[in-house]
């Protein structure tokens, strides 16, 4: 092996070590949550929840379009929460990250 090959192997090994050093409890929770989301995508009944709309409170019947829009909006909200949790995790803000992960889990129940 020449020196450049050895250097490349060392850099890769160090890079993998740094990546695994940042994986904390919140990162693990995010990974589990993303796995649950992927598994739920095959189940049409398991979609993220959202607050009840005013129209529903006034006993208006949902239309297929309003149902589809609500599903898209709730999924977008869940994606936004996960993105924010990943940013907090990367910044070392574990408590805030775990709080957002908890919020995301509630949306999946």
C-alpha positions as CSV (number, residue, x, y, z in Angstrom):
1,X,0.0,0.0,0.0
2,X,1.3,3.4,-0.8
3,X,1.1,6.4,1.6
4,X,-2.0,8.0,-0.1
5,X,-4.0,4.7,0.2
6,X,-3.1,4.4,3.9
7,X,-4.0,8.0,4.5
8,X,-7.4,7.5,2.8
9,X,-8.1,4.5,5.0
10,X,-7.2,6.4,8.1
11,X,-9.4,9.4,7.1
12,X,-12.4,7.1,6.4
13,X,-11.9,5.3,9.8
14,X,-11.7,8.6,11.6
15,X,-14.7,9.9,9.8
16,X,-16.8,6.8,10.8
17,X,-15.6,7.2,14.4
18,X,-16.8,10.8,14.5
19,X,-20.1,9.9,13.0
20,X,-20.8,7.2,15.6
21,X,-19.6,9.5,18.4
22,X,-22.4,12.0,17.6
23,X,-25.1,9.3,17.7
24,X,-26.8,9.9,21.0
25,X,-30.1,8.9,22.6
26,X,-32.0,11.5,20.5
27,X,-30.4,10.4,17.3
28,X,-31.4,6.8,18.1
29,X,-35.0,8.0,18.8
30,X,-35.1,9.9,15.6
31,X,-33.9,6.8,13.7
32,X,-36.6,4.6,15.4
33,X,-39.3,7.2,14.6
34,X,-38.3,7.4,10.9
35,X,-38.4,3.6,10.7
36,X,-41.9,3.6,12.2
37,X,-43.0,6.3,9.7
38,X,-41.6,4.2,6.8
39,X,-43.4,1.1,8.1
40,X,-46.7,3.0,8.5
41,X,-46.6,4.3,5.0
42,X,-47.8,0.9,3.8
43,X,-50.8,1.1,6.1
44,X,-53.4,3.5,4.7
45,X,-55.0,3.9,8.1
46,X,-51.8,4.9,9.9
47,X,-51.3,8.5,8.9
48,X,-50.0,11.4,11.1
49,X,-52.7,13.1,13.0
50,X,-53.5,16.8,13.1
51,X,-55.8,18.9,15.3
52,X,-59.5,18.8,14.5
53,X,-60.6,21.5,12.0
54,X,-63.2,24.1,12.8
55,X,-65.3,22.6,9.9
56,X,-65.3,19.3,11.7
57,X,-66.3,21.0,14.9
58,X,-69.2,22.6,13.1
59,X,-70.3,19.1,11.9
60,X,-69.4,19.7,8.3
61,X,-68.7,16.5,6.3
62,X,-65.1,16.2,4.9
63,X,-64.6,16.1,1.2
64,X,-62.1,13.8,-0.4
65,X,-60.0,16.8,-1.2
66,X,-60.1,18.2,2.4
67,X,-59.1,14.7,3.7
68,X,-56.1,14.5,1.2
69,X,-55.0,18.1,2.1
70,X,-55.2,17.3,5.8
71,X,-53.1,14.2,5.3
72,X,-50.5,16.1,3.3
73,X,-50.4,18.9,5.8
74,X,-50.0,16.6,8.8
75,X,-47.2,14.7,7.1
76,X,-45.4,18.0,6.2
77,X,-45.8,19.1,9.9
78,X,-44.2,15.8,11.0
79,X,-41.4,16.2,8.5
80,X,-40.7,19.7,9.8
81,X,-40.7,18.5,13.4
82,X,-38.2,15.7,12.5
83,X,-36.0,18.2,10.6
84,X,-35.9,20.5,13.6
85,X,-35.1,17.6,16.0
86,X,-32.2,16.6,13.8
87,X,-30.8,20.1,13.9
88,X,-31.2,20.2,17.7
89,X,-29.5,16.8,17.9
90,X,-26.6,17.9,15.8
91,X,-26.3,21.0,18.0
92,X,-26.0,18.9,21.1
93,X,-29.4,20.0,22.5
94,X,-30.6,16.6,23.6
95,X,-33.4,17.7,25.9
96,X,-35.0,19.9,23.3
97,X,-34.5,17.2,20.6
98,X,-36.2,14.6,22.8
99,X,-39.1,16.9,23.4
100,X,-39.7,17.3,19.7
101,X,-39.4,13.5,19.2
102,X,-42.1,13.1,21.8
103,X,-44.3,15.5,19.9
104,X,-43.7,13.6,16.7
105,X,-44.6,10.3,18.4
106,X,-47.9,11.8,19.6
107,X,-48.8,12.8,16.0
108,X,-48.3,9.1,15.0
109,X,-50.7,7.7,17.6
